[in-house]
């Protein structure tokens, strides 16, 4: 599942990733775990920003990542919920 997210986020959604976070941006998937007590998947990510020209990058980081993760999740065919925690490397 970790590799699945990495390929989708960094290759399939490459254009969206570069539009949101600059050329050379990359997302590292640290872990993907299924939590049985809540019956959902937990995804831990690190966003490596590229050449960002937008002064309001702080405002779009979370919304952009949530968009990319939710779009990627549709490809998995899973019905469980997903939660995300992320860090940003500038």
Number of C-alpha atoms within 10 A of each C-alpha: 11 14 12 13 24 18 15 17 23 17 13 13 14 17 13 16 23 18 12 20 23 18 16 13 19 21 21 18 20 13 13 18 14 14 11 8 6 9 11 16 16 15 20 16 19 15 18 16 21 17 12 17 10 11 7 9 14 9 9 13 17 15 12 17 21 15 12 17 18 14 14 19 18 10 11 11 8 11 9 11 13 18 14 14 13 17 14 11 11 10
